[in-house]
Amino acid sequence: MSGLVTEDDLARARTDAVFRQQLMAESLDRLLNLLNHMRRETEESPERAEQIREGVDLAVKLADRLQIESGKSGTRAA
């Protein structure tokens, strides 16, 4: 899966636990890549720092959710 999450993806994620876990893992990967890119950019501003903090908070929440989902399905996240 690539690109933005569609309404169809969200609907499928509500009923398909394996797909939901895959969707969350891929979303986390995209978020971490974006945060890493933002961190490397030379422009520094209070707004950019706040965006990075918010992104990190979201990544932690998503990782926690992914871990919970992994426990429910009996699989381990890589």
C-alpha positions as CSV (number, residue, x, y, z in Angstrom):
1,M,0.0,0.0,0.0
2,S,1.3,3.5,-0.8
3,G,-0.1,7.0,-0.7
4,L,-2.8,8.3,1.5
5,V,-5.3,6.1,3.3
6,T,-8.7,6.0,1.6
7,E,-12.2,5.7,3.0
8,D,-12.2,2.1,1.6
9,D,-9.0,1.3,3.5
10,L,-10.5,2.6,6.8
11,A,-13.7,0.6,6.2
12,R,-11.6,-2.6,5.6
13,A,-9.4,-1.9,8.6
14,R,-12.5,-1.9,10.8
15,T,-13.3,-5.5,10.0
16,D,-9.9,-7.0,9.0
17,A,-7.5,-7.1,11.9
18,V,-4.5,-8.2,9.8
19,F,-5.1,-5.4,7.3
20,R,-5.6,-2.9,10.2
21,Q,-2.2,-3.9,11.7
22,Q,-0.5,-3.6,8.2
23,L,-2.1,-0.2,7.7
24,M,-0.9,1.0,11.1
25,A,2.6,-0.3,10.5
26,E,2.9,1.3,7.1
27,S,1.5,4.6,8.5
28,L,4.0,4.5,11.3
29,D,6.8,3.9,8.8
30,R,5.7,6.8,6.6
31,L,5.4,9.1,9.7
32,L,8.9,8.2,10.9
33,N,10.4,8.7,7.5
34,L,8.8,12.2,7.3
35,L,10.0,13.1,10.8
36,N,13.5,12.0,9.9
37,H,13.4,14.1,6.8
38,M,12.1,17.1,8.7
39,R,14.9,16.6,11.4
40,R,17.6,16.7,8.7
41,E,16.4,19.9,7.0
42,T,18.5,23.0,7.9
43,E,15.6,25.3,8.5
44,E,14.9,25.7,12.2
45,S,11.9,27.5,13.6
46,P,9.7,27.1,16.6
47,E,6.9,26.0,14.3
48,R,9.0,23.2,12.8
49,A,10.1,22.1,16.3
50,E,6.4,22.0,17.4
51,Q,5.5,20.0,14.3
52,I,8.3,17.5,15.0
53,R,7.1,17.1,18.6
54,E,3.6,16.5,17.6
55,G,4.7,14.0,15.0
56,V,6.8,12.2,17.6
57,D,3.8,12.1,20.0
58,L,1.6,10.7,17.2
59,A,4.3,8.1,16.4
60,V,4.4,6.9,20.0
61,K,0.6,6.6,20.2
62,L,0.6,4.7,16.9
63,A,3.4,2.4,18.0
64,D,1.5,1.7,21.3
65,R,-1.7,1.0,19.3
66,L,0.2,-1.3,17.0
67,Q,1.6,-3.2,19.9
68,I,-1.8,-3.6,21.4
69,E,-3.2,-4.8,18.1
70,S,-0.3,-7.2,17.7
71,G,-1.1,-8.7,21.1
72,K,-4.7,-9.2,20.2
73,S,-3.9,-11.1,17.1
74,G,-1.3,-13.2,18.7
75,T,1.4,-12.0,16.3
76,R,4.5,-9.9,17.0
77,A,5.3,-6.6,15.2
78,A,8.7,-6.4,13.5
